[in-house]
Amino acid sequence: MPKTVVIIPCYNEAERLPQEDFVDAFESYPNLTFLFVNDGSSDHTLDILKIWEGIYPNVIALDKQPNSGKANAVRFAMLHAFQNLEFDYIAYFDADLATPIYEIENFQKCFASNDEIMMVIGSRIRRMGANIDRKWKRHFIGRVFATFASATLALPIYDTQCGAKMLKKELINELFEKEFISKWLFDVEVLARLSIREGFPKIETSLYEKPLNEWLEKGDSRIKLKDFFKFPLDLLKIHRKYHRKIMKLKRNHR
């Protein structure tokens, strides 16, 4: 069975961590390695992570100081895993488990079904048979953002910002070696780097968007108001850095 690492970035999550759900996941999925990264929390988040690390052999707790945002926390954990752990796939999920851990199995099935797939991203598509609970305001803002992100990437991606993604180990250096422009919109930059790495039309089979069976909005976002107002500027910076190169690659393969 392929080995999988699951990165969980944490910032001041002591009161928000679904501890029972995580403990159940540690015990139910002994073949997964849970790599928590504490991003300079000022509460007792690290204490909880260290307790779990001492009890469960498939839990690793990293402490990253000072706080520098989700992008740097995920990047830090990715590079640590690449240098120190043995695995085939690596994922990152949000600490509130809005996307439940069992979706990892569905992501693994995507890779097993097609060797060409390099990265699977969760997609919060409301449909019959799925339990997608998202506030309508955030859903509307998300759709507007996704439209601009999709234009930047020149790909028909429905949901770039879902906090559930999984990729093959061999991608880590190229996608995470360099720092990101935005500490929150780094997912778009990851996908842009993957598009440039794979080229066209290969990216259309290398990247797979998997509709989630369940996603439950938990509220209490870690995004501050000042960060929210920076989103358009950050997306513009990402567009300027990557869009022209992506379009050049796409034109060359027509």
C-alpha positions as CSV (number, residue, x, y, z in Angstrom):
1,M,0.0,0.0,0.0
2,P,1.4,3.5,-0.9
3,K,2.6,5.5,2.0
4,T,0.9,8.9,2.5
5,V,1.7,11.9,4.7
6,V,-1.0,14.3,5.7
7,I,0.2,17.8,6.6
8,I,-2.1,19.8,9.0
9,P,-1.0,23.5,9.4
10,C,-2.1,24.9,12.8
11,Y,-2.3,28.4,14.2
12,N,-4.0,29.0,17.5
13,E,-6.1,25.9,17.1
14,A,-6.3,24.8,20.8
15,E,-10.0,25.7,21.2
16,R,-10.9,24.7,17.6
17,L,-9.2,21.4,16.9
18,P,-11.7,18.5,16.6
19,Q,-9.7,16.4,19.0
20,E,-12.0,13.4,19.1
21,D,-12.0,13.3,15.3
22,F,-8.3,13.4,15.1
23,V,-7.7,10.7,17.7
24,D,-10.2,8.5,15.8
25,A,-8.2,9.2,12.6
26,F,-4.9,8.3,14.2
27,E,-6.3,5.0,15.3
28,S,-8.4,4.3,12.2
29,Y,-5.6,5.1,9.7
30,P,-2.4,3.7,11.1
31,N,-0.8,3.7,7.6
32,L,-1.1,7.5,7.4
33,T,1.5,9.8,8.9
34,F,0.0,12.9,10.3
35,L,2.5,15.8,10.1
36,F,1.3,18.8,12.2
37,V,3.1,22.1,11.9
38,N,2.5,24.7,14.6
39,D,2.8,28.1,12.9
40,G,3.9,30.2,15.8
41,S,0.7,29.7,17.9
42,S,0.4,31.8,21.1
43,D,-2.1,29.4,22.8
44,H,-1.7,25.7,23.8
45,T,-1.8,24.3,20.3
46,L,1.7,23.0,20.4
47,D,1.1,21.3,23.8
48,I,-1.8,19.3,22.3
49,L,0.3,18.3,19.3
50,K,3.2,17.2,21.4
51,I,0.9,15.1,23.6
52,W,-0.5,13.4,20.4
53,E,3.1,12.9,19.1
54,G,4.0,11.1,22.4
55,I,1.0,8.8,22.3
56,Y,0.5,7.9,18.6
57,P,3.4,6.6,16.5
58,N,1.9,8.0,13.2
59,V,1.9,11.6,14.5
60,I,4.7,14.1,14.1
61,A,4.6,17.6,15.5
62,L,6.8,20.4,14.1
63,D,7.1,23.8,15.6
64,K,7.7,26.7,13.2
65,Q,8.5,30.1,14.8
66,P,7.4,32.8,14.3
67,N,4.0,32.8,12.8
68,S,4.3,33.5,9.0
69,G,1.0,32.3,7.5
70,K,-0.4,29.1,6.0
71,A,1.7,29.1,2.8
72,N,5.0,29.1,4.7
73,A,3.7,26.6,7.2
74,V,2.7,24.1,4.5
75,R,5.9,24.8,2.5
76,F,8.0,24.2,5.7
77,A,6.2,20.9,6.4
78,M,6.5,19.8,2.7
79,L,10.3,20.3,2.6
80,H,10.7,18.7,6.0
81,A,8.8,15.6,4.9
82,F,10.7,15.4,1.6
83,Q,14.0,15.4,3.5
84,N,13.2,13.2,6.4
85,L,10.3,10.9,5.7
86,E,9.6,7.9,3.4
87,F,6.3,8.2,1.5
88,D,4.7,8.1,-2.0
89,Y,2.0,10.8,-1.6
90,I,1.6,13.9,0.5
91,A,-1.6,15.8,1.2
92,Y,-2.5,18.9,3.2
93,F,-5.8,19.3,5.0
94,D,-7.1,22.2,7.1
95,A,-7.0,21.7,10.9
96,D,-10.7,22.1,11.4
97,L,-11.3,19.0,9.3
98,A,-13.9,20.7,7.2
99,T,-12.8,18.0,4.7
100,P,-12.9,14.7,6.7
101,I,-9.8,12.5,6.7
102,Y,-11.7,9.6,5.0
103,E,-11.5,11.6,1.8
104,I,-7.8,10.7,1.7
105,E,-8.9,7.2,0.6
106,N,-10.9,8.7,-2.3
107,F,-7.8,10.7,-3.3
108,Q,-5.7,7.6,-3.2
109,K,-8.1,5.8,-5.5
110,C,-7.8,8.5,-8.1
111,F,-4.0,8.0,-8.2
112,A,-4.5,4.2,-8.4
113,S,-6.9,4.5,-11.3
114,N,-4.6,6.6,-13.5
115,D,-0.8,6.7,-13.4
116,E,-0.8,10.0,-15.3
117,I,-2.4,11.9,-12.4
118,M,0.2,13.9,-10.4
119,M,-2.0,15.9,-8.1
120,V,-5.6,15.6,-6.9
121,I,-7.5,18.6,-5.5
122,G,-10.7,18.5,-3.6
123,S,-13.6,20.4,-5.0
124,R,-16.6,21.7,-3.0
125,I,-19.3,21.0,-5.7
126,R,-22.8,21.0,-4.4
127,R,-24.6,18.1,-5.9
128,M,-27.1,15.4,-5.0
129,G,-25.6,12.7,-2.8
130,A,-23.0,15.0,-1.3
131,N,-23.0,16.9,2.0
132,I,-21.4,20.3,1.1
133,D,-22.4,22.8,3.8
134,R,-21.0,26.3,2.9
135,K,-22.4,29.7,3.7
136,W,-23.9,31.3,0.6
137,K,-21.8,34.5,1.0
138,R,-18.5,32.6,1.1
139,H,-19.8,30.4,-1.7
140,F,-20.5,33.5,-3.9
141,I,-17.2,35.1,-3.2
142,G,-15.5,31.8,-3.8
143,R,-17.1,31.5,-7.2
144,V,-16.0,35.0,-8.2
145,F,-12.5,34.3,-7.0
146,A,-12.4,30.9,-8.8
147,T,-13.3,32.5,-12.1
148,F,-10.3,34.9,-11.9
149,A,-8.0,32.1,-10.7
150,S,-9.2,29.8,-13.5
151,A,-8.4,32.6,-16.0
152,T,-4.9,33.0,-14.5
153,L,-4.2,29.3,-14.8
154,A,-5.9,28.9,-18.2
155,L,-7.6,25.8,-16.8
156,P,-11.3,25.1,-16.1
157,I,-10.7,24.6,-12.3
158,Y,-13.9,24.9,-10.2
159,D,-12.3,25.3,-6.8
160,T,-8.7,26.3,-6.2
161,Q,-9.1,27.2,-2.5
162,C,-10.4,24.0,-1.0
163,G,-8.1,23.1,1.8
164,A,-7.7,19.5,0.7
165,K,-5.0,18.6,-1.8
166,M,-2.7,15.6,-2.5
167,L,0.3,15.1,-4.7
168,K,3.1,12.8,-5.6
169,K,6.3,13.1,-3.7
170,E,8.3,13.9,-6.8
171,L,6.5,17.2,-7.2
172,I,7.6,18.7,-3.9
173,N,10.9,20.4,-4.9
174,E,9.5,22.1,-8.0
175,L,6.2,23.2,-6.4
176,F,7.4,24.2,-2.9
177,E,11.1,25.0,-3.1
178,K,10.6,28.7,-3.7
179,E,8.6,31.0,-1.4
180,F,5.1,32.0,-2.4
181,I,3.8,35.5,-3.2
182,S,0.7,35.2,-1.0
183,K,0.4,33.5,2.4
184,W,-3.2,32.6,1.7
185,L,-3.6,32.2,-2.1
186,F,-0.6,29.9,-2.5
187,D,-2.8,27.2,-3.8
188,V,-3.2,29.1,-7.1
189,E,0.6,29.5,-7.3
190,V,1.1,25.8,-6.7
191,L,-1.2,25.0,-9.6
192,A,0.5,27.6,-11.8
193,R,3.9,26.0,-11.0
194,L,2.4,22.5,-11.8
195,S,1.0,23.8,-15.1
196,I,4.4,25.1,-16.1
197,R,6.1,21.9,-15.1
198,E,3.7,19.6,-16.9
199,G,2.9,21.8,-19.9
200,F,0.0,21.5,-22.2
201,P,-2.0,19.4,-22.9
202,K,-0.3,17.1,-20.3
203,I,-1.6,19.2,-17.4
204,E,-5.1,18.4,-18.3
205,T,-4.5,14.8,-17.3
206,S,-1.9,15.4,-14.6
207,L,-4.3,17.5,-12.5
208,Y,-7.5,15.9,-11.3
209,E,-10.3,17.7,-9.5
210,K,-12.2,15.4,-7.2
211,P,-15.7,16.4,-6.0
212,L,-15.8,15.9,-2.3
213,N,-18.5,13.7,-0.7
214,E,-18.4,15.9,2.4
215,W,-17.3,19.4,3.4
216,L,-18.7,21.2,6.4
217,E,-17.9,24.9,7.0
218,K,-16.7,25.3,10.6
219,G,-16.5,29.1,10.7
220,D,-13.9,31.1,12.8
221,S,-11.6,31.6,9.8
222,R,-7.9,32.2,10.4
223,I,-8.0,34.9,7.6
224,K,-7.7,38.4,9.0
225,L,-9.6,41.3,7.5
226,K,-6.4,43.0,6.3
227,D,-5.5,39.8,4.5
228,F,-8.9,39.5,2.8
229,F,-8.4,43.0,1.3
230,K,-5.0,41.9,-0.1
231,F,-6.5,39.0,-2.1
232,P,-7.1,41.0,-5.3
233,L,-3.6,42.4,-5.3
234,D,-2.0,39.0,-4.5
235,L,-4.0,37.4,-7.3
236,L,-2.9,40.1,-9.7
237,K,0.8,39.5,-8.7
238,I,0.4,35.8,-9.3
239,H,-1.3,36.5,-12.6
240,R,1.6,38.8,-13.7
241,K,4.2,36.2,-12.7
242,Y,2.8,33.1,-14.3
243,H,0.0,33.8,-16.8
244,R,2.1,34.9,-19.7
245,K,4.3,31.8,-19.4
246,I,1.3,29.5,-19.1
247,M,-0.3,31.0,-22.1
248,K,2.9,30.7,-24.1
249,L,3.1,27.0,-23.3
250,K,-0.5,26.5,-24.2
251,R,-0.1,28.2,-27.6
252,N,3.0,26.2,-28.4
253,H,1.0,22.9,-28.1
254,R,-2.0,23.9,-30.2
